[in-house]
């Protein structure tokens, strides 16, 4: 797969996609990168210090998660805070709440946010892969086998052809 976009490197490296959500990242985060490179100088964004919880031992549960639970935060948001980290979660939460910032405290209401289904993101990535494979000269039957093997998804050759045709029309 010589000419495919970099975002499809995991396929070129022979990666199978048992958990499709791994498409979101580029090989992991932090210490979970597949091919970590050692920085010769500072870590960039890491130089920007946030208060956080510096006394927290590595691998220990952040006690602020308990505080978020104590105020009645929905379990899904608690899970997000656990996965991304409390500091990052609080930063995102502030951004989401900025809509209410100009209202007096007694008039503020919870913000409702529509989050598109993750399947839409996955469909876009699959279609981009189909187009990249077609651009490399793969036939629909080959693309079908690759999609089935790498994404555990079954598409008809007709559907693959429609994806390719739609991509051609979008680029003109």
Residue pairs with C-beta under 8 A, 6 or more apart in sequence:
1 8
1 11
1 12
1 132
1 133
1 136
2 136
3 132
3 135
3 136
4 11
4 12
4 129
4 132
4 133
4 135
4 136
5 128
5 132
7 26
7 125
7 128
8 128
8 129
8 132
9 26
10 17
10 22
10 23
10 27
11 129
11 146
11 150
15 150
16 149
16 150
16 152
17 23
17 150
17 151
17 152
18 152
20 122
20 151
20 152
21 118
23 121
23 122
23 125
24 121
27 33
27 34
27 35
28 34
50 87
51 87
52 86
52 87
53 62
53 63
53 64
53 86
56 62
56 63
62 82
62 85
62 86
64 86
65 78
65 81
65 82
65 86
68 77
68 78
68 81
68 86
68 89
69 78
73 81
77 89
80 89
81 89
81 90
84 92
96 111
96 113
97 111
99 111
100 108
100 109
100 111
126 147
126 151
126 153
127 163
127 166
127 167
129 147
129 150
129 151
130 143
130 147
130 155
130 160
130 163
130 164
130 167
131 163
131 164
131 167
133 142
133 143
133 146
134 140
134 143
134 164
134 167
138 146
140 157
140 160
140 161
140 164
141 157
143 160
144 154
144 155
144 156
144 157
144 160
147 153
147 154
147 155
147 160
148 154
148 155
